[in-house]
Amino acid sequence: MRFASLGSGSKGNATLVQAGATCVMIDCGFSLKETEARLAR
């Protein structure tokens, strides 16, 4: 199982949890555009 923080702060939070082929995003407080940019990093 892997955990990755895409960011945490006053503008939003997002955490990814991955287990095998399953990936779940928790508490996605960023806009779609910002989330896509952070996932691309």
PDBQT receptor file of N, H, CA, C and O in Angstrom, charges set to zero:
ATOM      1  N   MET A   1       0.854  -1.164   0.000  1.00  0.00    +0.000 N 
ATOM      2  CA  MET A   1       0.000   0.000   0.000  1.00  0.00    +0.000 C 
ATOM      3  C   MET A   1       0.900   1.227   0.000  1.00  0.00    +0.000 C 
ATOM      4  O   MET A   1       1.897   1.288   0.719  1.00  0.00    +0.000 OA
ATOM      5  N   ARG A   2       0.521   2.213  -0.831  1.00  0.00    +0.000 N 
ATOM      6  H   ARG A   2      -0.290   2.164  -1.415  1.00  0.00    +0.000 HD
ATOM      7  CA  ARG A   2       1.298   3.455  -0.925  1.00  0.00    +0.000 C 
ATOM      8  C   ARG A   2       0.394   4.647  -0.642  1.00  0.00    +0.000 C 
ATOM      9  O   ARG A   2      -0.790   4.641  -0.978  1.00  0.00    +0.000 OA
ATOM     10  N   PHE A   3       0.968   5.662  -0.022  1.00  0.00    +0.000 N 
ATOM     11  H   PHE A   3       1.930   5.667   0.251  1.00  0.00    +0.000 HD
ATOM     12  CA  PHE A   3       0.273   6.914   0.258  1.00  0.00    +0.000 C 
ATOM     13  C   PHE A   3       1.079   8.042  -0.373  1.00  0.00    +0.000 C 
ATOM     14  O   PHE A   3       2.307   8.043  -0.297  1.00  0.00    +0.000 OA
ATOM     15  N   ALA A   4       0.401   9.000  -0.994  1.00  0.00    +0.000 N 
ATOM     16  H   ALA A   4      -0.597   9.000  -1.056  1.00  0.00    +0.000 HD
ATOM     17  CA  ALA A   4       1.081  10.155  -1.571  1.00  0.00    +0.000 C 
ATOM     18  C   ALA A   4       0.235  11.396  -1.333  1.00  0.00    +0.000 C 
ATOM     19  O   ALA A   4      -0.951  11.426  -1.661  1.00  0.00    +0.000 OA
ATOM     20  N   SER A   5       0.852  12.409  -0.766  1.00  0.00    +0.000 N 
ATOM     21  H   SER A   5       1.816  12.385  -0.499  1.00  0.00    +0.000 HD
ATOM     22  CA  SER A   5       0.167  13.680  -0.559  1.00  0.00    +0.000 C 
ATOM     23  C   SER A   5       0.402  14.556  -1.779  1.00  0.00    +0.000 C 
ATOM     24  O   SER A   5       1.547  14.814  -2.149  1.00  0.00    +0.000 OA
ATOM     25  N   LEU A   6      -0.674  15.013  -2.402  1.00  0.00    +0.000 N 
ATOM     26  H   LEU A   6      -1.604  14.804  -2.101  1.00  0.00    +0.000 HD
ATOM     27  CA  LEU A   6      -0.551  15.937  -3.529  1.00  0.00    +0.000 C 
ATOM     28  C   LEU A   6      -0.455  17.370  -3.040  1.00  0.00    +0.000 C 
ATOM     29  O   LEU A   6      -0.092  18.266  -3.802  1.00  0.00    +0.000 OA
ATOM     30  N   GLY A   7      -0.772  17.586  -1.797  1.00  0.00    +0.000 N 
ATOM     31  H   GLY A   7      -1.067  16.858  -1.179  1.00  0.00    +0.000 HD
ATOM     32  CA  GLY A   7      -0.672  18.911  -1.215  1.00  0.00    +0.000 C 
ATOM     33  C   GLY A   7      -1.593  19.058  -0.031  1.00  0.00    +0.000 C 
ATOM     34  O   GLY A   7      -2.605  18.367   0.092  1.00  0.00    +0.000 OA
ATOM     35  N   SER A   8      -1.217  19.978   0.839  1.00  0.00    +0.000 N 
ATOM     36  H   SER A   8      -0.396  20.539   0.739  1.00  0.00    +0.000 HD
ATOM     37  CA  SER A   8      -2.009  20.241   2.028  1.00  0.00    +0.000 C 
ATOM     38  C   SER A   8      -1.795  21.690   2.430  1.00  0.00    +0.000 C 
ATOM     39  O   SER A   8      -0.662  22.142   2.593  1.00  0.00    +0.000 OA
ATOM     40  N   GLY A   9      -2.876  22.396   2.584  1.00  0.00    +0.000 N 
ATOM     41  H   GLY A   9      -3.796  22.029   2.452  1.00  0.00    +0.000 HD
ATOM     42  CA  GLY A   9      -2.752  23.793   2.974  1.00  0.00    +0.000 C 
ATOM     43  C   GLY A   9      -4.076  24.510   2.886  1.00  0.00    +0.000 C 
ATOM     44  O   GLY A   9      -5.127  23.886   2.739  1.00  0.00    +0.000 OA
ATOM     45  N   SER A  10      -4.021  25.815   2.976  1.00  0.00    +0.000 N 
ATOM     46  H   SER A  10      -3.168  26.322   3.096  1.00  0.00    +0.000 HD
ATOM     47  CA  SER A  10      -5.242  26.615   2.995  1.00  0.00    +0.000 C 
ATOM     48  C   SER A  10      -5.981  26.596   1.659  1.00  0.00    +0.000 C 
ATOM     49  O   SER A  10      -7.182  26.864   1.621  1.00  0.00    +0.000 OA
ATOM     50  N   LYS A  11      -5.280  26.281   0.551  1.00  0.00    +0.000 N 
ATOM     51  H   LYS A  11      -4.305  26.063   0.582  1.00  0.00    +0.000 HD
ATOM     52  CA  LYS A  11      -5.923  26.248  -0.768  1.00  0.00    +0.000 C 
ATOM     53  C   LYS A  11      -6.509  24.885  -1.109  1.00  0.00    +0.000 C 
ATOM     54  O   LYS A  11      -7.181  24.741  -2.130  1.00  0.00    +0.000 OA
ATOM     55  N   GLY A  12      -6.262  23.878  -0.262  1.00  0.00    +0.000 N 
ATOM     56  H   GLY A  12      -5.716  23.995   0.568  1.00  0.00    +0.000 HD
ATOM     57  CA  GLY A  12      -6.830  22.558  -0.509  1.00  0.00    +0.000 C 
ATOM     58  C   GLY A  12      -5.932  21.448  -0.024  1.00  0.00    +0.000 C 
ATOM     59  O   GLY A  12      -4.784  21.676   0.358  1.00  0.00    +0.000 OA
ATOM     60  N   ASN A  13      -6.469  20.240  -0.044  1.00  0.00    +0.000 N 
ATOM     61  H   ASN A  13      -7.401  20.055  -0.355  1.00  0.00    +0.000 HD
ATOM     62  CA  ASN A  13      -5.753  19.039   0.368  1.00  0.00    +0.000 C 
ATOM     63  C   ASN A  13      -6.084  17.935  -0.619  1.00  0.00    +0.000 C 
ATOM     64  O   ASN A  13      -7.157  17.927  -1.222  1.00  0.00    +0.000 OA
ATOM     65  N   ALA A  14      -5.153  17.005  -0.779  1.00  0.00    +0.000 N 
ATOM     66  H   ALA A  14      -4.281  17.011  -0.289  1.00  0.00    +0.000 HD
ATOM     67  CA  ALA A  14      -5.423  15.819  -1.591  1.00  0.00    +0.000 C 
ATOM     68  C   ALA A  14      -4.403  14.750  -1.238  1.00  0.00    +0.000 C 
ATOM     69  O   ALA A  14      -3.205  15.021  -1.163  1.00  0.00    +0.000 OA
ATOM     70  N   THR A  15      -4.887  13.531  -1.023  1.00  0.00    +0.000 N 
ATOM     71  H   THR A  15      -5.861  13.311  -1.085  1.00  0.00    +0.000 HD
ATOM     72  CA  THR A  15      -4.045  12.387  -0.709  1.00  0.00    +0.000 C 
ATOM     73  C   THR A  15      -4.460  11.221  -1.593  1.00  0.00    +0.000 C 
ATOM     74  O   THR A  15      -5.649  10.948  -1.760  1.00  0.00    +0.000 OA
ATOM     75  N   LEU A  16      -3.473  10.539  -2.156  1.00  0.00    +0.000 N 
ATOM     76  H   LEU A  16      -2.507  10.761  -2.020  1.00  0.00    +0.000 HD
ATOM     77  CA  LEU A  16      -3.725   9.332  -2.943  1.00  0.00    +0.000 C 
ATOM     78  C   LEU A  16      -3.346   8.119  -2.117  1.00  0.00    +0.000 C 
ATOM     79  O   LEU A  16      -2.325   8.115  -1.430  1.00  0.00    +0.000 OA
ATOM     80  N   VAL A  17      -4.178   7.091  -2.190  1.00  0.00    +0.000 N 
ATOM     81  H   VAL A  17      -5.008   7.094  -2.748  1.00  0.00    +0.000 HD
ATOM     82  CA  VAL A  17      -3.889   5.811  -1.544  1.00  0.00    +0.000 C 
ATOM     83  C   VAL A  17      -3.950   4.763  -2.649  1.00  0.00    +0.000 C 
ATOM     84  O   VAL A  17      -4.958   4.650  -3.347  1.00  0.00    +0.000 OA
ATOM     85  N   GLN A  18      -2.868   3.992  -2.809  1.00  0.00    +0.000 N 
ATOM     86  H   GLN A  18      -2.049   4.083  -2.242  1.00  0.00    +0.000 HD
ATOM     87  CA  GLN A  18      -2.807   2.975  -3.855  1.00  0.00    +0.000 C 
ATOM     88  C   GLN A  18      -2.518   1.617  -3.249  1.00  0.00    +0.000 C 
ATOM     89  O   GLN A  18      -1.619   1.464  -2.422  1.00  0.00    +0.000 OA
ATOM     90  N   ALA A  19      -3.293   0.638  -3.675  1.00  0.00    +0.000 N 
ATOM     91  H   ALA A  19      -4.023   0.762  -4.347  1.00  0.00    +0.000 HD
ATOM     92  CA  ALA A  19      -3.091  -0.756  -3.273  1.00  0.00    +0.000 C 
ATOM     93  C   ALA A  19      -3.264  -1.602  -4.526  1.00  0.00    +0.000 C 
ATOM     94  O   ALA A  19      -4.379  -1.767  -5.021  1.00  0.00    +0.000 OA
ATOM     95  N   GLY A  20      -2.168  -2.133  -5.033  1.00  0.00    +0.000 N 
ATOM     96  H   GLY A  20      -1.262  -1.999  -4.631  1.00  0.00    +0.000 HD
ATOM     97  CA  GLY A  20      -2.230  -2.890  -6.281  1.00  0.00    +0.000 C 
ATOM     98  C   GLY A  20      -2.663  -1.990  -7.420  1.00  0.00    +0.000 C 
ATOM     99  O   GLY A  20      -2.085  -0.923  -7.623  1.00  0.00    +0.000 OA
ATOM    100  N   ALA A  21      -3.677  -2.409  -8.166  1.00  0.00    +0.000 N 
ATOM    101  H   ALA A  21      -4.147  -3.277  -8.001  1.00  0.00    +0.000 HD
ATOM    102  CA  ALA A  21      -4.163  -1.637  -9.309  1.00  0.00    +0.000 C 
ATOM    103  C   ALA A  21      -5.223  -0.611  -8.915  1.00  0.00    +0.000 C 
ATOM    104  O   ALA A  21      -5.728   0.114  -9.773  1.00  0.00    +0.000 OA
ATOM    105  N   THR A  22      -5.565  -0.541  -7.630  1.00  0.00    +0.000 N 
ATOM    106  H   THR A  22      -5.155  -1.130  -6.933  1.00  0.00    +0.000 HD
ATOM    107  CA  THR A  22      -6.604   0.372  -7.166  1.00  0.00    +0.000 C 
ATOM    108  C   THR A  22      -5.984   1.624  -6.561  1.00  0.00    +0.000 C 
ATOM    109  O   THR A  22      -5.093   1.547  -5.715  1.00  0.00    +0.000 OA
ATOM    110  N   CYS A  23      -6.472   2.779  -7.010  1.00  0.00    +0.000 N 
ATOM    111  H   CYS A  23      -7.196   2.842  -7.697  1.00  0.00    +0.000 HD
ATOM    112  CA  CYS A  23      -5.978   4.059  -6.505  1.00  0.00    +0.000 C 
ATOM    113  C   CYS A  23      -7.190   4.915  -6.122  1.00  0.00    +0.000 C 
ATOM    114  O   CYS A  23      -8.111   5.094  -6.918  1.00  0.00    +0.000 OA
ATOM    115  N   VAL A  24      -7.176   5.438  -4.897  1.00  0.00    +0.000 N 
ATOM    116  H   VAL A  24      -6.428   5.293  -4.250  1.00  0.00    +0.000 HD
ATOM    117  CA  VAL A  24      -8.291   6.236  -4.396  1.00  0.00    +0.000 C 
ATOM    118  C   VAL A  24      -7.754   7.589  -3.940  1.00  0.00    +0.000 C 
ATOM    119  O   VAL A  24      -6.737   7.667  -3.251  1.00  0.00    +0.000 OA
ATOM    120  N   MET A  25      -8.461   8.664  -4.338  1.00  0.00    +0.000 N 
ATOM    121  H   MET A  25      -9.287   8.601  -4.898  1.00  0.00    +0.000 HD
ATOM    122  CA  MET A  25      -8.084   9.997  -3.885  1.00  0.00    +0.000 C 
ATOM    123  C   MET A  25      -8.992  10.376  -2.724  1.00  0.00    +0.000 C 
ATOM    124  O   MET A  25     -10.212  10.225  -2.794  1.00  0.00    +0.000 OA
ATOM    125  N   ILE A  26      -8.378  10.871  -1.656  1.00  0.00    +0.000 N 
ATOM    126  H   ILE A  26      -7.387  10.993  -1.598  1.00  0.00    +0.000 HD
ATOM    127  CA  ILE A  26      -9.107  11.239  -0.450  1.00  0.00    +0.000 C 
ATOM    128  C   ILE A  26      -9.016  12.745  -0.246  1.00  0.00    +0.000 C 
ATOM    129  O   ILE A  26      -7.946  13.333  -0.400  1.00  0.00    +0.000 OA
ATOM    130  N   ASP A  27     -10.130  13.364   0.099  1.00  0.00    +0.000 N 
ATOM    131  H   ASP A  27     -11.000  12.886   0.225  1.00  0.00    +0.000 HD
ATOM    132  CA  ASP A  27     -10.178  14.783   0.449  1.00  0.00    +0.000 C 
ATOM    133  C   ASP A  27      -9.591  15.659  -0.647  1.00  0.00    +0.000 C 
ATOM    134  O   ASP A  27      -8.653  16.417  -0.402  1.00  0.00    +0.000 OA
ATOM    135  N   CYS A  28     -10.136  15.560  -1.849  1.00  0.00    +0.000 N 
ATOM    136  H   CYS A  28     -10.898  14.945  -2.048  1.00  0.00    +0.000 HD
ATOM    137  CA  CYS A  28      -9.638  16.367  -2.961  1.00  0.00    +0.000 C 
ATOM    138  C   CYS A  28     -10.271  17.750  -2.897  1.00  0.00    +0.000 C 
ATOM    139  O   CYS A  28     -11.390  17.954  -3.368  1.00  0.00    +0.000 OA
ATOM    140  N   GLY A  29      -9.548  18.693  -2.314  1.00  0.00    +0.000 N 
ATOM    141  H   GLY A  29      -8.639  18.528  -1.932  1.00  0.00    +0.000 HD
ATOM    142  CA  GLY A  29     -10.054  20.052  -2.175  1.00  0.00    +0.000 C 
ATOM    143  C   GLY A  29      -9.532  21.000  -3.238  1.00  0.00    +0.000 C 
ATOM    144  O   GLY A  29      -9.850  22.189  -3.212  1.00  0.00    +0.000 OA
ATOM    145  N   PHE A  30      -8.727  20.492  -4.183  1.00  0.00    +0.000 N 
ATOM    146  H   PHE A  30      -8.469  19.526  -4.204  1.00  0.00    +0.000 HD
ATOM    147  CA  PHE A  30      -8.197  21.323  -5.257  1.00  0.00    +0.000 C 
ATOM    148  C   PHE A  30      -9.166  21.327  -6.431  1.00  0.00    +0.000 C 
ATOM    149  O   PHE A  30     -10.013  20.443  -6.552  1.00  0.00    +0.000 OA
ATOM    150  N   SER A  31      -9.034  22.330  -7.292  1.00  0.00    +0.000 N 
ATOM    151  H   SER A  31      -8.345  23.049  -7.194  1.00  0.00    +0.000 HD
ATOM    152  CA  SER A  31      -9.825  22.350  -8.524  1.00  0.00    +0.000 C 
ATOM    153  C   SER A  31      -9.358  21.211  -9.426  1.00  0.00    +0.000 C 
ATOM    154  O   SER A  31      -8.284  20.649  -9.213  1.00  0.00    +0.000 OA
ATOM    155  N   LEU A  32     -10.154  20.874 -10.425  1.00  0.00    +0.000 N 
ATOM    156  H   LEU A  32     -11.027  21.331 -10.599  1.00  0.00    +0.000 HD
ATOM    157  CA  LEU A  32      -9.786  19.812 -11.352  1.00  0.00    +0.000 C 
ATOM    158  C   LEU A  32      -8.475  20.152 -12.052  1.00  0.00    +0.000 C 
ATOM    159  O   LEU A  32      -7.601  19.295 -12.187  1.00  0.00    +0.000 OA
ATOM    160  N   LYS A  33      -8.336  21.391 -12.495  1.00  0.00    +0.000 N 
ATOM    161  H   LYS A  33      -9.046  22.087 -12.386  1.00  0.00    +0.000 HD
ATOM    162  CA  LYS A  33      -7.115  21.825 -13.192  1.00  0.00    +0.000 C 
ATOM    163  C   LYS A  33      -5.890  21.672 -12.290  1.00  0.00    +0.000 C 
ATOM    164  O   LYS A  33      -4.855  21.174 -12.734  1.00  0.00    +0.000 OA
ATOM    165  N   GLU A  34      -5.996  22.091 -11.046  1.00  0.00    +0.000 N 
ATOM    166  H   GLU A  34      -6.836  22.495 -10.686  1.00  0.00    +0.000 HD
ATOM    167  CA  GLU A  34      -4.886  21.989 -10.096  1.00  0.00    +0.000 C 
ATOM    168  C   GLU A  34      -4.578  20.530  -9.769  1.00  0.00    +0.000 C 
ATOM    169  O   GLU A  34      -3.411  20.154  -9.656  1.00  0.00    +0.000 OA
ATOM    170  N   THR A  35      -5.603  19.714  -9.617  1.00  0.00    +0.000 N 
ATOM    171  H   THR A  35      -6.551  20.019  -9.709  1.00  0.00    +0.000 HD
ATOM    172  CA  THR A  35      -5.404  18.289  -9.332  1.00  0.00    +0.000 C 
ATOM    173  C   THR A  35      -4.679  17.615 -10.488  1.00  0.00    +0.000 C 
ATOM    174  O   THR A  35      -3.744  16.845 -10.267  1.00  0.00    +0.000 OA
ATOM    175  N   GLU A  36      -5.101  17.897 -11.722  1.00  0.00    +0.000 N 
ATOM    176  H   GLU A  36      -5.860  18.523 -11.901  1.00  0.00    +0.000 HD
ATOM    177  CA  GLU A  36      -4.434  17.309 -12.889  1.00  0.00    +0.000 C 
ATOM    178  C   GLU A  36      -2.976  17.733 -12.962  1.00  0.00    +0.000 C 
ATOM    179  O   GLU A  36      -2.113  16.919 -13.291  1.00  0.00    +0.000 OA
ATOM    180  N   ALA A  37      -2.690  18.989 -12.662  1.00  0.00    +0.000 N 
ATOM    181  H   ALA A  37      -3.391  19.650 -12.395  1.00  0.00    +0.000 HD
ATOM    182  CA  ALA A  37      -1.306  19.479 -12.684  1.00  0.00    +0.000 C 
ATOM    183  C   ALA A  37      -0.461  18.769 -11.632  1.00  0.00    +0.000 C 
ATOM    184  O   ALA A  37       0.686  18.406 -11.893  1.00  0.00    +0.000 OA
ATOM    185  N   ARG A  38      -1.018  18.574 -10.462  1.00  0.00    +0.000 N 
ATOM    186  H   ARG A  38      -1.950  18.868 -10.250  1.00  0.00    +0.000 HD
ATOM    187  CA  ARG A  38      -0.273  17.902  -9.387  1.00  0.00    +0.000 C 
ATOM    188  C   ARG A  38      -0.080  16.416  -9.672  1.00  0.00    +0.000 C 
ATOM    189  O   ARG A  38       0.949  15.847  -9.310  1.00  0.00    +0.000 OA
ATOM    190  N   LEU A  39      -1.054  15.785 -10.315  1.00  0.00    +0.000 N 
ATOM    191  H   LEU A  39      -1.890  16.248 -10.609  1.00  0.00    +0.000 HD
ATOM    192  CA  LEU A  39      -0.916  14.371 -10.679  1.00  0.00    +0.000 C 
ATOM    193  C   LEU A  39       0.145  14.181 -11.765  1.00  0.00    +0.000 C 
ATOM    194  O   LEU A  39       0.794  13.136 -11.823  1.00  0.00    +0.000 OA
ATOM    195  N   ALA A  40       0.321  15.180 -12.617  1.00  0.00    +0.000 N 
ATOM    196  H   ALA A  40      -0.206  16.028 -12.570  1.00  0.00    +0.000 HD
ATOM    197  CA  ALA A  40       1.289  15.088 -13.714  1.00  0.00    +0.000 C 
ATOM    198  C   ALA A  40       2.732  15.196 -13.227  1.00  0.00    +0.000 C 
ATOM    199  O   ALA A  40       3.651  14.818 -13.953  1.00  0.00    +0.000 OA
ATOM    200  N   ARG A  41       2.948  15.698 -12.027  1.00  0.00    +0.000 N 
ATOM    201  H   ARG A  41       2.201  16.005 -11.436  1.00  0.00    +0.000 HD
ATOM    202  CA  ARG A  41       4.316  15.876 -11.498  1.00  0.00    +0.000 C 
ATOM    203  C   ARG A  41       4.990  14.575 -11.227  1.00  0.00    +0.000 C 
ATOM    204  O   ARG A  41       6.137  14.555 -10.782  1.00  0.00    +0.000 OA
TER     205      ARG A  41
